Amino acid sequence: MKKTQSLFIVALTAISLHSSHATLLVYEPFLTGGSNYDTSASLIGQGPTSLGFTGNWITGTTGPADPIATGLTYTGVDSAGGAASVGTNNVRTGRLLNTPFTATTTGTYYLSFLMDLGGVDNQYKALEFHNGGLADADRNFRLGNGGGAGGFGATNYGFRIAGGANQDLGVADTNTNFFIVRFDLSSTAASDTVTVYRNPTDLVIESNNTGVTLTGQDIVFDRITLAQFTTQQVTFDEIRLSTSFATAIPEPSTYGLVGFAAILGLIARRFRKK
């Protein structure tokens, strides 16, 4: 009996550690209704309480950006229920962070988000990090599709840091894609490392996934931006910035529940043997 009780305590401790050992710094689920986003109005100009953000969504270009009540769907990743639909042309809207990431910011951070391109063409659409403004020159990091030879290529996903070379993430599609971006930041110039996982197959153990890495960078940003310069509607959901791989996964993840179920199953078998 004592062994069984110990197993149960271990199970509860594992679940507790999974949810509390790291910090979720920024979270935008685009919830709608009540004091959240109003689906009858543009996203631009709205600024309900969202973890890590301050002020309203602002724009440097014209075009529609709308909160919608239905979130994106991806296996093993849960949407809280809302999303942001951006289009149909020449839209860039961003929202300031409470705490900017500067040249002296250090440590490991994880950005994650869901993205549905709505279609694949050679026009630019991406989630971006800007610093100091919303102009092209203010971009520090971007991940998306399109833009021809000067962007990510007509048919591929990719990412770019400042004016650096494109990093290919494979052929784009019209499915919902889940991205996790790992930033390893140093206060030493040109020493930051970025690794991007596109649709990681293991949402529990980071090292089981294969990513694309770019070293020798300088990552600075004070806002997160949604950009769309095409005739297609692109949708973003579940934007997270955290200090661990685990908290970059929208909860409750089916992967975590499966693990917990396995532990409970082991406990049940021990009871039957007794």
C-alpha atoms as a printed R data frame, in Angstrom:
    type eleno elety resid chain resno       x      y       z
1   ATOM     1    CA   MET     A     1   0.000  0.000   0.000
2   ATOM     2    CA   LYS     A     2   2.823  2.385   0.876
3   ATOM     3    CA   LYS     A     3   4.436  1.826  -2.525
4   ATOM     4    CA   THR     A     4   1.128  2.552  -4.233
5   ATOM     5    CA   GLN     A     5   0.694  5.739  -2.245
6   ATOM     6    CA   SER     A     6   4.217  6.778  -3.199
7   ATOM     7    CA   LEU     A     7   3.455  6.217  -6.882
8   ATOM     8    CA   PHE     A     8   0.359  8.368  -6.609
9   ATOM     9    CA   ILE     A     9   2.348 11.164  -4.958
10  ATOM    10    CA   VAL     A    10   4.958 10.916  -7.715
11  ATOM    11    CA   ALA     A    11   2.223 11.201 -10.355
12  ATOM    12    CA   LEU     A    12   0.732 14.308  -8.771
13  ATOM    13    CA   THR     A    13   4.181 15.830  -8.324
14  ATOM    14    CA   ALA     A    14   5.028 15.222 -12.001
15  ATOM    15    CA   ILE     A    15   1.878 17.005 -13.132
16  ATOM    16    CA   SER     A    16   2.560 19.868 -10.735
17  ATOM    17    CA   LEU     A    17   6.135 20.262 -11.953
18  ATOM    18    CA   HIS     A    18   4.991 20.172 -15.581
19  ATOM    19    CA   SER     A    19   2.800 23.215 -15.035
20  ATOM    20    CA   SER     A    20   4.875 25.195 -12.541
21  ATOM    21    CA   HIS     A    21   8.594 24.716 -13.169
22  ATOM    22    CA   ALA     A    22   8.707 27.453 -15.798
23  ATOM    23    CA   THR     A    23   7.074 30.775 -16.497
24  ATOM    24    CA   LEU     A    24   4.657 31.811 -19.218
25  ATOM    25    CA   LEU     A    25   5.629 35.431 -19.924
26  ATOM    26    CA   VAL     A    26   3.388 36.351 -22.855
27  ATOM    27    CA   TYR     A    27   0.088 34.796 -23.882
28  ATOM    28    CA   GLU     A    28  -2.381 35.895 -26.564
29  ATOM    29    CA   PRO     A    29  -5.253 33.418 -27.133
30  ATOM    30    CA   PHE     A    30  -7.427 36.040 -28.896
31  ATOM    31    CA   LEU     A    31 -10.413 35.230 -26.691
32  ATOM    32    CA   THR     A    32 -13.675 36.850 -27.748
33  ATOM    33    CA   GLY     A    33 -16.821 37.979 -25.962
34  ATOM    34    CA   GLY     A    34 -17.345 39.826 -22.688
35  ATOM    35    CA   SER     A    35 -14.304 41.905 -21.752
36  ATOM    36    CA   ASN     A    36 -12.195 40.190 -24.427
37  ATOM    37    CA   TYR     A    37 -12.026 40.952 -28.167
38  ATOM    38    CA   ASP     A    38 -15.127 42.202 -29.969
39  ATOM    39    CA   THR     A    39 -15.654 40.212 -33.188
40  ATOM    40    CA   SER     A    40 -17.787 43.010 -34.651
41  ATOM    41    CA   ALA     A    41 -14.816 45.418 -34.624
42  ATOM    42    CA   SER     A    42 -11.282 45.417 -36.029
43  ATOM    43    CA   LEU     A    43  -8.464 43.894 -34.014
44  ATOM    44    CA   ILE     A    44  -6.626 47.184 -34.594
45  ATOM    45    CA   GLY     A    45  -7.518 49.577 -31.789
46  ATOM    46    CA   GLN     A    46  -8.500 46.856 -29.330
47  ATOM    47    CA   GLY     A    47  -6.387 45.992 -26.299
48  ATOM    48    CA   PRO     A    48  -8.073 43.719 -23.771
49  ATOM    49    CA   THR     A    49  -5.967 42.279 -20.978
50  ATOM    50    CA   SER     A    50  -3.527 39.677 -22.351
51  ATOM    51    CA   LEU     A    51  -0.555 38.375 -20.381
52  ATOM    52    CA   GLY     A    52   2.648 40.279 -21.196
53  ATOM    53    CA   PHE     A    53   1.097 42.878 -23.522
54  ATOM    54    CA   THR     A    54   0.369 46.568 -23.051
55  ATOM    55    CA   GLY     A    55  -1.759 49.059 -24.991
56  ATOM    56    CA   ASN     A    56  -3.805 48.372 -28.120
57  ATOM    57    CA   TRP     A    57  -3.008 46.662 -31.381
58  ATOM    58    CA   ILE     A    58  -1.775 49.414 -33.710
59  ATOM    59    CA   THR     A    59  -1.096 49.448 -37.421
60  ATOM    60    CA   GLY     A    60   1.538 50.829 -39.763
61  ATOM    61    CA   THR     A    61  -0.442 49.908 -42.882
62  ATOM    62    CA   THR     A    62  -4.050 49.792 -43.984
63  ATOM    63    CA   GLY     A    63  -6.226 46.703 -44.210
64  ATOM    64    CA   PRO     A    64  -8.489 44.456 -42.128
65  ATOM    65    CA   ALA     A    65  -7.459 42.429 -39.088
66  ATOM    66    CA   ASP     A    66 -10.285 40.768 -37.210
67  ATOM    67    CA   PRO     A    67 -10.689 38.695 -34.044
68  ATOM    68    CA   ILE     A    68 -12.732 35.560 -34.700
69  ATOM    69    CA   ALA     A    69 -14.483 33.260 -32.245
70  ATOM    70    CA   THR     A    70 -13.200 29.952 -33.661
71  ATOM    71    CA   GLY     A    71  -9.619 28.981 -32.865
72  ATOM    72    CA   LEU     A    72  -7.233 26.968 -35.017
73  ATOM    73    CA   THR     A    73  -7.008 23.182 -34.667
74  ATOM    74    CA   TYR     A    74  -3.770 21.184 -34.459
75  ATOM    75    CA   THR     A    75  -3.263 17.655 -33.119
76  ATOM    76    CA   GLY     A    76  -1.995 17.674 -29.539
77  ATOM    77    CA   VAL     A    77  -2.321 21.454 -29.210
78  ATOM    78    CA   ASP     A    78  -5.450 23.063 -27.801
79  ATOM    79    CA   SER     A    79  -6.796 26.483 -28.760
80  ATOM    80    CA   ALA     A    80  -8.514 28.498 -26.050
81  ATOM    81    CA   GLY     A    81 -11.217 29.312 -28.579
82  ATOM    82    CA   GLY     A    82 -10.379 32.512 -30.474
83  ATOM    83    CA   ALA     A    83  -7.983 33.550 -33.245
84  ATOM    84    CA   ALA     A    84  -6.919 36.562 -35.338
85  ATOM    85    CA   SER     A    85  -7.758 36.608 -39.046
86  ATOM    86    CA   VAL     A    86  -5.576 39.057 -40.987
87  ATOM    87    CA   GLY     A    87  -6.196 40.090 -44.595
88  ATOM    88    CA   THR     A    88  -6.955 40.542 -47.365
89  ATOM    89    CA   ASN     A    89  -4.005 42.795 -48.277
90  ATOM    90    CA   ASN     A    90  -1.376 45.170 -46.898
91  ATOM    91    CA   VAL     A    91  -1.865 44.620 -43.179
92  ATOM    92    CA   ARG     A    92   0.703 44.906 -40.418
93  ATOM    93    CA   THR     A    93  -0.533 45.238 -36.863
94  ATOM    94    CA   GLY     A    94   1.523 44.961 -33.693
95  ATOM    95    CA   ARG     A    95   1.150 45.162 -29.940
96  ATOM    96    CA   LEU     A    96   3.794 46.270 -27.445
97  ATOM    97    CA   LEU     A    97   5.170 43.933 -24.799
98  ATOM    98    CA   ASN     A    98   5.314 44.894 -21.129
99  ATOM    99    CA   THR     A    99   8.968 43.898 -21.034
100 ATOM   100    CA   PRO     A   100  11.112 44.419 -24.160
101 ATOM   101    CA   PHE     A   101  13.914 42.046 -25.092
102 ATOM   102    CA   THR     A   102  17.097 44.112 -25.302
103 ATOM   103    CA   ALA     A   103  20.764 43.510 -26.098
104 ATOM   104    CA   THR     A   104  21.346 42.667 -22.420
105 ATOM   105    CA   THR     A   105  18.536 40.105 -22.118
106 ATOM   106    CA   THR     A   106  19.962 36.643 -21.391
107 ATOM   107    CA   GLY     A   107  18.595 33.134 -21.017
108 ATOM   108    CA   THR     A   108  16.516 30.648 -23.000
109 ATOM   109    CA   TYR     A   109  13.032 31.556 -24.213
110 ATOM   110    CA   TYR     A   110  10.427 29.787 -26.326
111 ATOM   111    CA   LEU     A   111   7.956 31.395 -28.717
112 ATOM   112    CA   SER     A   112   5.093 29.264 -30.031
113 ATOM   113    CA   PHE     A   113   2.101 29.956 -32.242
114 ATOM   114    CA   LEU     A   114  -0.394 28.416 -34.639
115 ATOM   115    CA   MET     A   115  -0.611 29.717 -38.207
116 ATOM   116    CA   ASP     A   116  -2.926 28.960 -41.143
117 ATOM   117    CA   LEU     A   117  -1.825 30.617 -44.396
118 ATOM   118    CA   GLY     A   118  -5.222 30.346 -46.059
119 ATOM   119    CA   GLY     A   119  -3.363 29.683 -49.310
120 ATOM   120    CA   VAL     A   120   0.164 29.479 -50.702
121 ATOM   121    CA   ASP     A   121   1.452 32.103 -53.143
122 ATOM   122    CA   ASN     A   122   4.515 34.317 -53.559
123 ATOM   123    CA   GLN     A   123   3.160 37.116 -51.370
124 ATOM   124    CA   TYR     A   124   4.457 37.802 -47.873
125 ATOM   125    CA   LYS     A   125   2.676 36.746 -44.679
126 ATOM   126    CA   ALA     A   126   4.380 36.201 -41.325
127 ATOM   127    CA   LEU     A   127   4.523 36.570 -37.569
128 ATOM   128    CA   GLU     A   128   7.185 39.173 -36.817
129 ATOM   129    CA   PHE     A   129   9.143 40.728 -33.952
130 ATOM   130    CA   HIS     A   130   9.701 44.481 -34.350
131 ATOM   131    CA   ASN     A   131  11.786 46.871 -32.289
132 ATOM   132    CA   GLY     A   132  11.037 50.586 -32.041
133 ATOM   133    CA   GLY     A   133   8.404 50.746 -34.769
134 ATOM   134    CA   LEU     A   134   6.391 48.872 -37.396
135 ATOM   135    CA   ALA     A   135   8.421 49.652 -40.519
136 ATOM   136    CA   ASP     A   136  10.323 46.997 -42.468
137 ATOM   137    CA   ALA     A   137  13.570 48.410 -41.072
138 ATOM   138    CA   ASP     A   138  12.336 47.749 -37.527
139 ATOM   139    CA   ARG     A   139  11.919 44.003 -38.061
140 ATOM   140    CA   ASN     A   140  14.299 41.776 -36.124
141 ATOM   141    CA   PHE     A   141  12.724 38.349 -36.562
142 ATOM   142    CA   ARG     A   142  10.093 36.984 -38.945
143 ATOM   143    CA   LEU     A   143   8.660 33.567 -39.704
144 ATOM   144    CA   GLY     A   144   6.248 32.948 -42.546
145 ATOM   145    CA   ASN     A   145   5.720 32.297 -46.241
146 ATOM   146    CA   GLY     A   146   6.011 34.099 -49.571
147 ATOM   147    CA   GLY     A   147   7.720 37.252 -50.719
148 ATOM   148    CA   GLY     A   148   9.536 35.724 -53.687
149 ATOM   149    CA   ALA     A   149  13.327 35.730 -53.836
150 ATOM   150    CA   GLY     A   150  13.546 38.622 -51.385
151 ATOM   151    CA   GLY     A   151  11.542 36.821 -48.714
152 ATOM   152    CA   PHE     A   152  10.966 33.163 -47.970
153 ATOM   153    CA   GLY     A   153  10.366 31.875 -51.481
154 ATOM   154    CA   ALA     A   154   7.031 31.434 -53.207
155 ATOM   155    CA   THR     A   155   6.150 27.993 -51.855
156 ATOM   156    CA   ASN     A   156   8.194 27.499 -48.673
157 ATOM   157    CA   TYR     A   157   8.009 28.447 -45.020
158 ATOM   158    CA   GLY     A   158  11.112 30.120 -43.652
159 ATOM   159    CA   PHE     A   159  12.494 32.500 -41.064
160 ATOM   160    CA   ARG     A   160  14.903 35.415 -41.113
161 ATOM   161    CA   ILE     A   161  16.668 37.455 -38.446
162 ATOM   162    CA   ALA     A   162  17.257 41.135 -39.279
163 ATOM   163    CA   GLY     A   163  18.926 41.185 -42.696
164 ATOM   164    CA   GLY     A   164  20.325 37.669 -42.445
165 ATOM   165    CA   ALA     A   165  19.960 34.854 -44.928
166 ATOM   166    CA   ASN     A   166  16.694 32.954 -45.268
167 ATOM   167    CA   GLN     A   167  16.401 29.707 -43.326
168 ATOM   168    CA   ASP     A   168  14.218 27.154 -45.099
169 ATOM   169    CA   LEU     A   169  11.491 25.348 -43.103
170 ATOM   170    CA   GLY     A   170  10.079 23.235 -45.912
171 ATOM   171    CA   VAL     A   171   7.218 23.462 -48.361
172 ATOM   172    CA   ALA     A   172   4.289 25.549 -47.122
173 ATOM   173    CA   ASP     A   173   0.737 24.191 -47.133
174 ATOM   174    CA   THR     A   174  -2.808 25.206 -46.310
175 ATOM   175    CA   ASN     A   175  -2.930 23.205 -43.070
176 ATOM   176    CA   THR     A   176  -2.632 24.715 -39.616
177 ATOM   177    CA   ASN     A   177   1.066 24.662 -38.672
178 ATOM   178    CA   PHE     A   178   2.479 24.769 -35.147
179 ATOM   179    CA   PHE     A   179   5.810 26.534 -34.667
180 ATOM   180    CA   ILE     A   180   8.090 26.584 -31.635
181 ATOM   181    CA   VAL     A   181  11.031 28.994 -31.732
182 ATOM   182    CA   ARG     A   182  13.839 28.640 -29.198
183 ATOM   183    CA   PHE     A   183  15.916 31.754 -28.440
184 ATOM   184    CA   ASP     A   184  19.200 31.292 -26.570
185 ATOM   185    CA   LEU     A   185  20.153 34.866 -25.708
186 ATOM   186    CA   SER     A   186  23.504 36.271 -24.566
187 ATOM   187    CA   SER     A   187  24.617 39.760 -23.569
188 ATOM   188    CA   THR     A   188  27.619 39.321 -25.878
189 ATOM   189    CA   ALA     A   189  27.161 40.851 -29.315
190 ATOM   190    CA   ALA     A   190  26.409 38.466 -32.199
191 ATOM   191    CA   SER     A   191  26.084 35.482 -29.851
192 ATOM   192    CA   ASP     A   192  22.355 34.707 -29.861
193 ATOM   193    CA   THR     A   193  21.109 31.407 -31.282
194 ATOM   194    CA   VAL     A   194  17.667 30.714 -32.753
195 ATOM   195    CA   THR     A   195  16.199 27.253 -33.416
196 ATOM   196    CA   VAL     A   196  12.826 26.745 -35.118
197 ATOM   197    CA   TYR     A   197  10.733 23.580 -34.894
198 ATOM   198    CA   ARG     A   198   7.978 23.340 -37.485
199 ATOM   199    CA   ASN     A   199   5.217 20.924 -36.459
200 ATOM   200    CA   PRO     A   200   7.332 19.155 -33.800
201 ATOM   201    CA   THR     A   201   6.402 15.498 -33.458
202 ATOM   202    CA   ASP     A   202   7.226 15.276 -29.756
203 ATOM   203    CA   LEU     A   203   5.457 17.878 -27.619
204 ATOM   204    CA   VAL     A   204   7.000 16.575 -24.393
205 ATOM   205    CA   ILE     A   205  10.724 16.032 -25.041
206 ATOM   206    CA   GLU     A   206  12.343 18.845 -27.015
207 ATOM   207    CA   SER     A   207  15.483 16.885 -27.944
208 ATOM   208    CA   ASN     A   208  13.392 14.355 -29.890
209 ATOM   209    CA   ASN     A   209  12.584 17.029 -32.497
210 ATOM   210    CA   THR     A   210  14.690 18.233 -35.409
211 ATOM   211    CA   GLY     A   211  14.950 21.994 -35.802
212 ATOM   212    CA   VAL     A   212  16.625 24.553 -38.054
213 ATOM   213    CA   THR     A   213  19.248 26.665 -36.251
214 ATOM   214    CA   LEU     A   214  20.871 30.032 -36.920
215 ATOM   215    CA   THR     A   215  23.783 31.194 -34.725
216 ATOM   216    CA   GLY     A   216  25.714 34.428 -34.267
217 ATOM   217    CA   GLN     A   217  22.669 36.712 -34.080
218 ATOM   218    CA   ASP     A   218  21.433 39.700 -32.078
219 ATOM   219    CA   ILE     A   219  17.769 39.385 -31.009
220 ATOM   220    CA   VAL     A   220  16.022 42.570 -29.822
221 ATOM   221    CA   PHE     A   221  12.293 43.326 -29.911
222 ATOM   222    CA   ASP     A   222   9.606 45.252 -28.079
223 ATOM   223    CA   ARG     A   223   6.452 44.098 -29.912
224 ATOM   224    CA   ILE     A   224   4.874 41.141 -31.677
225 ATOM   225    CA   THR     A   225   3.447 41.803 -35.128
226 ATOM   226    CA   LEU     A   226   1.055 40.069 -37.524
227 ATOM   227    CA   ALA     A   227   1.802 40.778 -41.187
228 ATOM   228    CA   GLN     A   228  -0.080 39.952 -44.382
229 ATOM   229    CA   PHE     A   229   0.597 41.355 -47.859
230 ATOM   230    CA   THR     A   230  -1.456 39.089 -50.108
231 ATOM   231    CA   THR     A   231  -5.036 38.548 -51.228
232 ATOM   232    CA   GLN     A   232  -5.403 35.541 -48.933
233 ATOM   233    CA   GLN     A   233  -6.642 35.482 -45.344
234 ATOM   234    CA   VAL     A   234  -3.990 34.338 -42.859
235 ATOM   235    CA   THR     A   235  -4.948 33.281 -39.319
236 ATOM   236    CA   PHE     A   236  -2.866 33.307 -36.119
237 ATOM   237    CA   ASP     A   237  -3.652 31.719 -32.757
238 ATOM   238    CA   GLU     A   238  -2.169 30.815 -29.354
239 ATOM   239    CA   ILE     A   239   0.873 33.120 -29.308
240 ATOM   240    CA   ARG     A   240   3.051 32.210 -26.323
241 ATOM   241    CA   LEU     A   241   6.432 33.318 -25.045
242 ATOM   242    CA   SER     A   242   7.800 31.328 -22.107
243 ATOM   243    CA   THR     A   243  10.915 30.097 -20.362
244 ATOM   244    CA   SER     A   244  10.499 26.401 -21.159
245 ATOM   245    CA   PHE     A   245   9.532 24.030 -23.936
246 ATOM   246    CA   ALA     A   246   6.744 22.625 -21.738
247 ATOM   247    CA   THR     A   247   4.973 25.948 -21.188
248 ATOM   248    CA   ALA     A   248   5.238 26.747 -24.896
249 ATOM   249    CA   ILE     A   249   2.653 24.012 -25.499
250 ATOM   250    CA   PRO     A   250  -0.968 25.189 -25.136
251 ATOM   251    CA   GLU     A   251  -2.597 23.238 -22.304
252 ATOM   252    CA   PRO     A   252  -4.188 20.887 -21.589
253 ATOM   253    CA   SER     A   253  -2.102 18.958 -24.105
254 ATOM   254    CA   THR     A   254  -3.257 15.454 -24.957
255 ATOM   255    CA   TYR     A   255   0.357 14.366 -24.656
256 ATOM   256    CA   GLY     A   256   0.462 15.343 -20.980
257 ATOM   257    CA   LEU     A   257  -2.882 13.675 -20.341
258 ATOM   258    CA   VAL     A   258  -1.704 10.454 -21.970
259 ATOM   259    CA   GLY     A   259   1.355 10.417 -19.710
260 ATOM   260    CA   PHE     A   260  -0.752 11.008 -16.618
261 ATOM   261    CA   ALA     A   261  -3.179  8.267 -17.699
262 ATOM   262    CA   ALA     A   262  -0.275  5.836 -18.033
263 ATOM   263    CA   ILE     A   263   0.842  6.577 -14.475
264 ATOM   264    CA   LEU     A   264  -2.675  6.135 -13.131
265 ATOM   265    CA   GLY     A   265  -2.925  2.848 -15.031
266 ATOM   266    CA   LEU     A   266   0.234  1.626 -13.327
267 ATOM   267    CA   ILE     A   267  -1.223  2.549  -9.936
268 ATOM   268    CA   ALA     A   268  -4.460  0.703 -10.750
269 ATOM   269    CA   ARG     A   269  -2.542 -2.457 -11.672
270 ATOM   270    CA   ARG     A   270  -0.665 -2.301  -8.366
271 ATOM   271    CA   PHE     A   271  -4.007 -2.105  -6.515
272 ATOM   272    CA   ARG     A   272  -5.321 -5.175  -8.385
273 ATOM   273    CA   LYS     A   273  -2.216 -7.183  -7.541
274 ATOM   274    CA   LYS     A   274  -2.655 -6.295  -3.879
